[in-house]
Amino acid sequence: MTKFLFAAAAATLAFTAPAAIAGERSFTHEGVTYTYSVTSKDKVQVLEGRTNKGGEFRLNVKNGWVDGYVNDTRVSFRAPKDKSGAVLAAR
């Protein structure tokens, strides 16, 4: 779960970039590949996807917070403020 929270935070950073709003994207962190899509609705960014290990997630980013579910477990954490997330997510 902790590994996923780090990856989710990295993904959240990547979504703050305007170019990341359309299409399906993916990144790999510690051997797990995360594939997701981003949609925007009423000032909320919705990150929805799956991992190559069979996990699923849906995260809502609004007002500096990330709330959602990861494998049916509720998660909530402050969204990172750094806008250079595309570089972090690519690591």
All heavy atoms as an XYZ file, in Angstrom:
692
protein
N       0.821     -1.193      0.000
C       0.000      0.000      0.000
C       0.862      1.253      0.000
O       0.579      2.183     -0.711
C      -0.923     -0.054      1.222
C      -1.807      1.135      1.326
S      -3.057      1.070      0.052
C      -4.244      2.126      0.757
N       1.931      1.272      0.812
C       2.805      2.436      0.863
C       3.455      2.686     -0.487
O       3.557      3.829     -0.918
C       3.893      2.239      1.930
O       3.258      2.002      3.180
C       4.761      3.452      2.043
N       3.857      1.625     -1.160
C       4.456      1.780     -2.474
C       3.453      2.407     -3.434
O       3.802      3.247     -4.245
C       4.925      0.436     -3.016
C       6.112     -0.128     -2.288
C       6.510     -1.449     -2.870
C       7.664     -2.046     -2.105
N       8.062     -3.338     -2.625
N       2.188      1.981     -3.338
C       1.195      2.549     -4.233
C       0.967      4.022     -3.932
O       0.812      4.824     -4.841
C      -0.144      1.810     -4.160
C      -1.113      2.404     -5.125
C      -1.073      2.034     -6.452
C      -1.997      3.378     -4.729
C      -1.918      2.622     -7.367
C      -2.852      3.960     -5.633
C      -2.811      3.581     -6.957
N       0.945      4.408     -2.656
C       0.736      5.815     -2.318
C       1.834      6.682     -2.916
O       1.563      7.771     -3.411
C       0.664      6.003     -0.810
C      -0.610      5.494     -0.162
C      -0.555      5.695      1.346
C      -1.824      6.168     -0.738
N       3.093      6.202     -2.887
C       4.163      6.963     -3.516
C       3.915      7.082     -5.012
O       4.024      8.153     -5.594
C       5.525      6.309     -3.274
C       6.605      6.994     -4.047
C       7.192      8.147     -3.565
C       7.010      6.520     -5.279
C       8.167      8.802     -4.280
C       7.989      7.172     -6.013
C       8.561      8.311     -5.506
N       3.548      5.972     -5.628
C       3.298      5.994     -7.064
C       2.097      6.872     -7.389
O       2.097      7.604     -8.379
C       3.078      4.584     -7.587
N       1.069      6.820     -6.560
C      -0.105      7.652     -6.787
C       0.255      9.128     -6.663
O      -0.200      9.966     -7.445
C      -1.206      7.290     -5.803
N       1.104      9.443     -5.687
C       1.539     10.835     -5.546
C       2.343     11.266     -6.761
O       2.184     12.376     -7.266
C       2.367     11.002     -4.275
N       3.202     10.394     -7.252
C       3.976     10.716     -8.447
C       3.051     10.917     -9.633
O       3.221     11.847    -10.427
C       4.985      9.607     -8.743
N       2.051     10.075     -9.742
C       1.091     10.211    -10.835
C       0.307     11.502    -10.690
O       0.058     12.207    -11.672
C       0.141      9.017    -10.854
N      -0.074     11.843     -9.486
C      -0.810     13.074     -9.255
C       0.004     14.277     -9.705
O      -0.522     15.190    -10.333
C      -1.158     13.220     -7.761
O      -1.942     12.099     -7.381
C      -1.935     14.491     -7.502
N       1.279     14.262     -9.417
C       2.149     15.340     -9.873
C       2.136     15.437    -11.391
O       2.065     16.530    -11.951
C       3.590     15.085     -9.411
C       3.888     15.383     -7.968
C       5.270     14.864     -7.618
C       3.773     16.851     -7.681
N       2.189     14.317    -12.045
C       2.221     14.325    -13.505
C       0.943     14.898    -14.079
O       0.942     15.509    -15.137
C       2.447     12.918    -14.038
N      -0.160     14.744    -13.386
C      -1.446     15.200    -13.912
C      -1.648     16.687    -13.783
O      -2.580     17.225    -14.362
C      -2.587     14.488    -13.206
C      -2.550     13.015    -13.425
C      -2.708     12.150    -12.375
C      -2.331     12.491    -14.678
C      -2.663     10.792    -12.572
C      -2.277     11.136    -14.879
C      -2.444     10.288    -13.827
N      -0.818     17.370    -13.015
C      -1.002     18.802    -12.876
C      -0.585     19.546    -14.138
O      -0.965     20.683    -14.334
C      -0.218     19.356    -11.670
O       1.161     19.080    -11.863
C      -0.727     18.765    -10.376
N       0.163     18.898    -14.991
C       0.580     19.522    -16.247
C      -0.591     19.535    -17.229
O      -1.262     18.535    -17.395
C       1.750     18.761    -16.851
N      -0.866     20.644    -17.901
C      -1.990     20.728    -18.825
C      -1.942     19.685    -19.931
O      -2.980     19.215    -20.376
C      -1.869     22.130    -19.415
C      -1.060     22.892    -18.435
C      -0.157     21.897    -17.772
N      -0.774     19.290    -20.363
C      -0.669     18.325    -21.460
C      -1.106     16.928    -21.039
O      -1.355     16.074    -21.878
C       0.762     18.282    -21.972
N      -1.218     16.688    -19.747
C      -1.539     15.347    -19.269
C      -3.033     15.093    -19.153
O      -3.452     14.085    -18.636
C      -0.879     15.132    -17.912
N      -3.857     15.989    -19.651
C      -5.292     15.854    -19.451
C      -5.928     14.820    -20.375
O      -6.893     14.181    -20.008
C      -5.971     17.238    -19.577
C      -5.522     18.103    -18.405
C      -7.466     17.126    -19.613
C      -6.043     19.499    -18.407
N      -5.430     14.595    -21.554
C      -6.088     13.694    -22.499
C      -5.312     12.397    -22.689
O      -4.101     12.373    -22.590
C      -6.247     14.402    -23.837
N      -6.051     11.311    -22.969
C      -5.427     10.052    -23.351
C      -5.021      9.174    -22.191
O      -5.047      9.567    -21.038
N      -4.640      7.946    -22.525
C      -4.171      6.998    -21.526
C      -2.664      7.101    -21.401
O      -1.959      7.220    -22.384
C      -4.583      5.581    -21.929
C      -4.379      4.581    -20.831
C      -5.009      3.245    -21.138
O      -4.331      2.429    -21.793
O      -6.162      3.031    -20.732
N      -2.184      7.027    -20.180
C      -0.758      7.159    -19.899
C      -0.314      6.005    -19.020
O      -1.139      5.317    -18.430
C      -0.484      8.483    -19.186
C      -0.984      9.679    -19.959
C      -0.172     10.886    -19.602
N      -0.630     12.039    -20.332
C      -0.057     12.476    -21.452
N       0.973     11.854    -21.941
N      -0.510     13.540    -22.058
N       0.995      5.848    -18.896
C       1.512      4.827    -17.992
C       2.900      5.204    -17.500
O       3.585      6.011    -18.121
C       1.544      3.457    -18.672
O       2.493      3.455    -19.704
N       3.273      4.632    -16.372
C       4.627      4.759    -15.850
C       4.917      3.515    -15.028
O       4.002      2.781    -14.633
C       4.819      6.048    -15.030
C       4.082      6.074    -13.722
C       4.721      5.694    -12.553
C       2.762      6.491    -13.661
C       4.052      5.726    -11.339
C       2.082      6.527    -12.457
C       2.729      6.148    -11.297
N       6.185      3.258    -14.780
C       6.596      2.093    -14.002
C       7.334      2.568    -12.765
O       8.196      3.452    -12.835
C       7.494      1.163    -14.847
O       6.755      0.751    -15.993
C       7.922     -0.055    -14.049
N       6.976      1.981    -11.630
C       7.619      2.307    -10.360
C       7.849      1.004     -9.612
O       6.915      0.237     -9.385
C       6.732      3.249     -9.544
C       7.252      3.500     -8.164
N       8.400      4.224     -7.932
C       6.812      3.093     -6.959
C       8.619      4.270     -6.632
N       7.674      3.592     -6.019
N       9.103      0.724     -9.260
C       9.495     -0.476     -8.532
C       8.933     -1.747     -9.168
O       8.399     -2.631     -8.500
C       9.092     -0.371     -7.069
C       9.856      0.714     -6.331
C       9.596      0.724     -4.835
O       8.888     -0.167     -4.326
O      10.113      1.635     -4.178
N       9.029     -1.816    -10.490
C       8.623     -3.008    -11.221
C       7.136     -3.146    -11.488
O       6.697     -4.107    -12.101
N       6.341     -2.190    -11.025
C       4.901     -2.219    -11.261
C       4.567     -1.143    -12.283
O       4.963      0.012    -12.134
C       4.101     -1.967     -9.964
C       2.608     -1.969    -10.236
C       4.461     -3.000     -8.907
N       3.840     -1.530    -13.340
C       3.428     -0.572    -14.361
C       2.011     -0.104    -14.061
O       1.112     -0.917    -13.856
C       3.488     -1.199    -15.762
O       4.840     -1.613    -16.003
C       3.053     -0.213    -16.835
N       1.840      1.211    -14.025
C       0.550      1.836    -13.763
C       0.043      2.434    -15.064
O       0.720      3.252    -15.678
C       0.701      2.945    -12.715
C       1.187      2.432    -11.384
C       2.542      2.209    -11.144
C       0.280      2.148    -10.381
C       2.976      1.724     -9.923
C       0.715      1.661     -9.146
C       2.057      1.458     -8.929
O       2.486      0.974     -7.727
N      -1.140      2.030    -15.496
C      -1.766      2.566    -16.694
C      -3.046      3.263    -16.252
O      -3.829      2.702    -15.480
C      -2.099      1.439    -17.686
O      -0.896      0.712    -17.964
C      -2.664      1.992    -18.982
N      -3.257      4.497    -16.724
C      -4.373      5.276    -16.222
C      -4.851      6.275    -17.262
O      -4.152      6.577    -18.235
C      -3.954      6.031    -14.951
C      -2.737      6.891    -15.184
C      -2.856      8.197    -15.633
C      -1.455      6.386    -14.991
C      -1.736      8.970    -15.878
C      -0.337      7.150    -15.223
C      -0.488      8.450    -15.665
O       0.620      9.209    -15.909
N      -6.033      6.797    -17.023
C      -6.565      7.890    -17.825
C      -6.925      9.025    -16.876
O      -7.152      8.810    -15.686
C      -7.792      7.441    -18.619
O      -8.819      7.045    -17.737
N      -6.957     10.219    -17.410
C      -7.282     11.405    -16.626
C      -8.451     12.102    -17.291
O      -8.424     12.353    -18.500
C      -6.079     12.375    -16.564
C      -6.422     13.601    -15.738
C      -4.859     11.682    -16.031
N      -9.457     12.406    -16.513
C     -10.577     13.197    -17.008
C     -10.800     14.349    -16.043
O     -10.463     14.253    -14.859
C     -11.867     12.353    -17.126
O     -12.158     11.772    -15.863
C     -11.720     11.270    -18.170
N     -11.343     15.423    -16.544
C     -11.651     16.582    -15.712
C     -13.153     16.803    -15.704
O     -13.805     16.710    -16.739
C     -10.969     17.839    -16.256
O      -9.576     17.714    -16.130
N     -13.671     17.065    -14.499
C     -15.101     17.318    -14.356
C     -15.311     18.262    -13.181
O     -14.958     17.931    -12.047
C     -15.851     16.010    -14.125
C     -17.333     16.183    -14.015
C     -18.025     14.849    -13.811
C     -19.529     15.075    -13.699
N     -20.242     13.830    -13.450
N     -15.872     19.432    -13.453
C     -16.178     20.396    -12.393
C     -15.002     20.655    -11.455
O     -15.100     20.475    -10.244
C     -17.389     19.928    -11.579
C     -18.638     19.796    -12.412
O     -18.788     20.553    -13.384
O     -19.463     18.916    -12.099
N     -13.865     21.043    -12.006
C     -12.659     21.375    -11.241
C     -12.053     20.188    -10.494
O     -11.266     20.351     -9.580
C     -12.928     22.517    -10.261
C     -13.313     23.812    -10.929
C     -13.490     24.902     -9.918
C     -13.910     26.193    -10.594
N     -14.104     27.281     -9.644
N     -12.433     18.983    -10.870
C     -11.876     17.771    -10.266
C     -11.187     16.972    -11.355
O     -11.753     16.747    -12.418
C     -12.986     16.899     -9.622
C     -12.395     15.609     -9.073
C     -13.709     17.661     -8.533
N      -9.962     16.558    -11.096
C      -9.278     15.653    -12.010
C      -9.484     14.241    -11.481
O      -9.232     13.964    -10.306
C      -7.787     15.967    -12.092
C      -7.488     17.203    -12.890
C      -5.997     17.391    -13.044
O      -5.249     17.293    -12.076
N      -5.558     17.656    -14.247
N      -9.957     13.355    -12.342
C     -10.201     11.970    -11.961
C      -9.145     11.102    -12.630
O      -9.020     11.088    -13.849
C     -11.613     11.517    -12.387
C     -11.842     10.063    -11.999
C     -12.672     12.422    -11.771
N      -8.366     10.396    -11.810
C      -7.321      9.497    -12.286
C      -7.839      8.084    -12.068
O      -8.103      7.688    -10.939
C      -6.043      9.687    -11.490
C      -5.295     11.014    -11.621
C      -6.073     12.175    -11.080
C      -3.977     10.914    -10.928
N      -8.008      7.340    -13.150
C      -8.570      6.005    -13.034
C      -7.721      5.039    -13.828
O      -7.374      5.308    -14.978
C     -10.000      6.013    -13.568
C     -10.774      4.785    -13.271
C     -12.257      4.972    -13.531
O     -12.646      5.899    -14.262
O     -13.021      4.156    -13.004
N      -7.362      3.914    -13.198
C      -6.518      2.983    -13.920
C      -6.310      1.674    -13.212
O      -7.040      1.307    -12.294
N      -5.252      0.988    -13.647
C      -4.944     -0.347    -13.145
C      -3.436     -0.558    -13.184
O      -2.714      0.191    -13.829
C      -5.642     -1.398    -13.985
C      -5.192     -1.397    -15.431
C      -6.117     -2.195    -16.341
N      -5.702     -2.094    -17.725
C      -5.851     -1.025    -18.501
N      -6.408      0.069    -18.036
N      -5.448     -1.025    -19.749
N      -3.011     -1.615    -12.507
C      -1.596     -1.985    -12.533
C      -1.446     -3.303    -13.273
O      -2.419     -4.037    -13.448
C      -1.028     -2.158    -11.109
O      -1.568     -3.342    -10.527
C      -1.323     -0.957    -10.233
N      -0.228     -3.602    -13.668
C       0.013     -4.879    -14.339
C      -0.069     -6.048    -13.358
O      -0.049     -7.197    -13.760
C       1.358     -4.878    -15.068
C       2.545     -4.743    -14.137
O       2.438     -4.224    -13.028
N       3.694     -5.187    -14.593
N      -0.214     -5.768    -12.071
C      -0.365     -6.802    -11.039
C      -1.832     -7.067    -10.711
O      -2.143     -7.813     -9.801
C       0.355     -6.387     -9.748
C       1.814     -6.066     -9.930
C       2.640     -7.306    -10.091
C       4.106     -6.914    -10.146
N       4.982     -8.011    -10.374
N      -2.750     -6.404    -11.430
C      -4.175     -6.632    -11.227
C      -4.865     -5.651    -10.304
O      -6.064     -5.757    -10.077
N      -4.147     -4.680     -9.771
C      -4.753     -3.682     -8.900
C      -5.481     -2.621     -9.700
O      -5.152     -2.346    -10.854
N      -6.511     -2.028     -9.087
C      -7.257     -0.943     -9.720
C      -7.285      0.247     -8.781
O      -7.233      0.090     -7.561
C      -8.680     -1.395    -10.030
C      -8.733     -2.499    -11.065
C     -10.157     -2.906    -11.404
O     -11.105     -2.462    -10.722
O     -10.325     -3.683    -12.352
N      -7.390      1.450     -9.359
C      -7.459      2.643     -8.536
C      -8.293      3.714     -9.215
O      -8.450      3.736    -10.436
C      -6.064      3.185     -8.206
C      -5.222      3.508     -9.414
C      -5.211      4.791     -9.942
C      -4.431      2.540    -10.009
C      -4.427      5.097    -11.046
C      -3.645      2.830    -11.109
C      -3.643      4.117    -11.630
N      -8.861      4.580     -8.385
C      -9.605      5.754     -8.856
C      -9.330      6.854     -7.841
O      -9.646      6.716     -6.657
C     -11.089      5.475     -8.940
C     -11.886      6.682     -9.417
C     -13.378      6.377     -9.445
N     -14.150      7.556     -9.698
C     -14.574      7.948    -10.896
N     -14.281      7.219    -11.959
N     -15.279      9.043    -11.031
N      -8.694      7.918     -8.299
C      -8.312      9.020     -7.432
C      -8.927     10.311     -7.946
O      -8.919     10.573     -9.151
C      -6.786      9.161     -7.390
C      -6.018      7.919     -6.931
C      -4.531      8.128     -7.141
C      -6.326      7.599     -5.491
N      -9.450     11.129     -7.040
C     -10.006     12.434     -7.372
C      -9.091     13.496     -6.787
O      -8.793     13.465     -5.583
C     -11.411     12.593     -6.783
C     -12.361     11.557     -7.316
O     -12.454     11.349     -8.515
N     -13.065     10.878     -6.427
N      -8.655     14.431     -7.619
C      -7.753     15.490     -7.183
C      -8.518     16.804     -7.220
O      -8.991     17.237     -8.280
C      -6.513     15.578     -8.093
C      -5.556     16.643     -7.584
C      -5.828     14.226     -8.200
N      -8.664     17.430     -6.047
C      -9.405     18.693     -5.961
C      -8.929     19.480     -4.745
O      -8.748     18.906     -3.663
C     -10.902     18.414     -5.832
C     -11.745     19.667     -5.773
C     -13.214     19.347     -5.683
C     -14.016     20.635     -5.621
N     -15.446     20.363     -5.463
N      -8.754     20.763     -4.939
C      -8.392     21.677     -3.853
C      -7.177     21.213     -3.050
O      -7.148     21.307     -1.830
C      -9.584     21.885     -2.906
C     -10.738     22.560     -3.584
O     -10.566     23.353     -4.509
N     -11.945     22.241     -3.149
N      -6.190     20.675     -3.741
C      -4.960     20.283     -3.075
C      -5.006     18.941     -2.356
O      -4.087     18.613     -1.623
N      -6.071     18.178     -2.548
C      -6.199     16.869     -1.897
C      -6.464     15.780     -2.916
O      -7.103     16.005     -3.937
C      -7.348     16.868     -0.890
C      -6.967     17.524      0.380
C      -7.165     18.834      0.712
C      -6.279     16.935      1.476
N      -6.652     19.082      1.952
C      -6.101     17.936      2.446
C      -5.797     15.653      1.725
C      -5.465     17.694      3.658
C      -5.166     15.407      2.932
C      -5.002     16.431      3.893
N      -5.979     14.594     -2.603
C      -6.234     13.401     -3.416
C      -7.071     12.465     -2.552
O      -6.682     12.126     -1.435
C      -4.917     12.701     -3.811
C      -5.201     11.455     -4.625
C      -4.019     13.659     -4.576
N      -8.240     12.091     -3.052
C      -9.127     11.160     -2.357
C      -9.526     10.080     -3.341
O      -9.685     10.342     -4.526
C     -10.408     11.861     -1.877
C     -10.138     12.871     -0.798
O      -9.636     12.470      0.262
O     -10.438     14.064     -1.020
N      -9.705      8.879     -2.860
C     -10.159      7.829     -3.752
C      -9.998      6.457     -3.170
O      -9.917      6.274     -1.950
N      -9.948      5.491     -4.080
C      -9.861      4.084     -3.696
C      -8.752      3.394     -4.465
O      -8.581      3.618     -5.649
C     -11.195      3.379     -3.967
C     -12.275      3.846     -3.022
C     -13.055      4.950     -3.326
C     -12.477      3.190     -1.814
C     -14.024      5.398     -2.449
C     -13.449      3.633     -0.935
C     -14.222      4.733     -1.255
O     -15.173      5.176     -0.374
N      -8.039      2.537     -3.752
C      -6.996      1.706     -4.331
C      -7.301      0.282     -3.892
O      -7.297     -0.013     -2.693
C      -5.594      2.119     -3.831
C      -4.536      1.208     -4.411
C      -5.316      3.573     -4.143
N      -7.630     -0.588     -4.849
C      -8.000     -1.973     -4.509
C      -9.050     -2.022     -3.400
O      -8.903     -2.725     -2.409
C      -6.773     -2.784     -4.108
C      -5.843     -3.003     -5.261
O      -6.265     -3.062     -6.410
N      -4.566     -3.134     -4.976
N     -10.098     -1.209     -3.538
C     -11.208     -1.141     -2.579
C     -10.815     -0.604     -1.209
O     -11.553     -0.761     -0.240
C     -11.884     -2.510     -2.432
C     -12.526     -2.979     -3.725
O     -13.075     -2.125     -4.459
O     -12.480     -4.187     -4.009
N      -9.648      0.012     -1.099
C      -9.219      0.639      0.152
C      -9.228      2.145     -0.041
O      -8.646      2.661     -0.994
C      -7.798      0.178      0.536
O      -7.801     -1.238      0.693
C      -7.337      0.826      1.826
N      -9.882      2.864      0.867
C      -9.970      4.314      0.745
C      -8.631      4.945      1.086
O      -7.984      4.557      2.062
C     -11.029      4.850      1.696
C     -11.300      6.324      1.494
C     -12.493      6.756      2.278
N     -12.944      8.101      2.229
C     -12.334      9.193      1.832
N     -11.120      9.122      1.370
N     -12.889     10.375      1.862
N      -8.225      5.931      0.274
C      -6.990      6.678      0.519
C      -7.294      8.168      0.449
O      -8.220      8.597     -0.240
C      -5.870      6.325     -0.490
C      -5.456      4.881     -0.357
C      -6.292      6.634     -1.902
N      -6.522      8.948      1.169
C      -6.649     10.399      1.151
C      -5.313     10.989      1.573
O      -4.745     10.587      2.597
C      -7.753     10.837      2.116
O      -7.910     12.233      2.084
N      -4.805     11.914      0.779
C      -3.545     12.569      1.120
C      -3.454     13.899      0.398
O      -4.138     14.133     -0.589
C      -2.329     11.688      0.797
C      -2.265     11.187     -0.627
C      -1.549     11.880     -1.591
C      -2.909     10.014     -0.991
C      -1.484     11.411     -2.890
C      -2.844      9.532     -2.283
C      -2.130     10.234     -3.238
N      -2.626     14.785      0.939
C      -2.432     16.105      0.341
C      -1.677     15.941     -0.972
O      -0.680     15.228     -1.040
C      -1.648     17.015      1.280
C      -1.550     18.451      0.781
C      -0.962     19.381      1.823
N      -1.732     19.463      3.044
C      -2.827     20.220      3.203
N      -3.295     20.908      2.198
N      -3.453     20.251      4.365
N      -2.161     16.594     -2.012
C      -1.498     16.535     -3.313
C      -0.201     17.329     -3.245
O      -0.150     18.395     -2.622
C      -2.405     17.120     -4.400
N       0.845     16.819     -3.848
C       2.116     17.558     -3.873
C       1.950     18.904     -4.571
O       1.197     19.027     -5.525
C       3.036     16.643     -4.673
C       2.405     15.295     -4.568
C       0.937     15.538     -4.493
N       2.648     19.914     -4.078
C       2.531     21.265     -4.642
C       3.494     21.505     -5.789
O       3.289     22.391     -6.582
C       2.760     22.306     -3.552
C       1.668     22.299     -2.524
C       1.884     23.371     -1.490
C       0.776     23.316     -0.458
N       0.909     24.368      0.528
N       4.554     20.709     -5.879
C       5.560     20.885     -6.919
C       4.965     20.574     -8.283
O       4.401     19.518     -8.493
C       6.751     19.977     -6.640
C       7.876     20.173     -7.623
O       7.807     21.058     -8.479
O       8.853     19.420     -7.520
N       5.103     21.490     -9.246
C       4.531     21.311    -10.577
C       5.469     20.589    -11.533
O       5.161     20.419    -12.686
C       4.150     22.668    -11.167
C       3.173     23.430    -10.329
C       1.812     23.317    -10.873
C       0.883     24.171    -10.039
N      -0.464     23.910    -10.258
N       6.614     20.135    -11.069
C       7.573     19.466    -11.951
C       7.381     17.953    -11.906
O       8.324     17.215    -12.093
C       9.002     19.838    -11.564
O       9.261     19.359    -10.256
N       6.182     17.496    -11.702
C       5.894     16.085    -11.519
C       6.195     15.204    -12.691
O       6.464     14.017    -12.521
N       6.146     15.722    -13.894
C       6.421     14.883    -15.058
C       7.808     14.277    -14.959
O       8.015     13.125    -15.312
C       6.267     15.690    -16.346
N       8.755     15.024    -14.415
C      10.106     14.513    -14.252
C      10.123     13.467    -13.151
O      10.709     12.396    -13.308
C      11.089     15.658    -13.914
C      12.456     15.108    -13.596
C      11.158     16.634    -15.078
N       9.437     13.721    -12.025
C       9.407     12.773    -10.929
C       8.739     11.467    -11.344
O       9.230     10.392    -11.062
C       8.648     13.370     -9.733
C       8.489     12.452     -8.521
C       9.855     12.081     -7.976
C       7.666     13.121     -7.453
N       7.617     11.551    -12.049
C       6.896     10.348    -12.455
C       7.696      9.518    -13.445
O       7.500      8.321    -13.549
C       5.542     10.724    -13.057
N       8.597     10.144    -14.162
C       9.392      9.427    -15.160
C      10.557      8.681    -14.535
O      11.193      7.878    -15.189
C       9.909     10.409    -16.204
N      10.871      8.932    -13.263
C      11.999      8.283    -12.597
C      11.786      6.825    -12.402
O      10.781      6.296    -12.265
C      12.259      8.916    -11.236
C      12.827     10.281    -11.367
C      13.159     10.805    -10.003
N      13.513     12.187    -10.141
C      13.719     13.008     -9.149
N      13.587     12.585     -7.929
N      14.062     14.241     -9.335
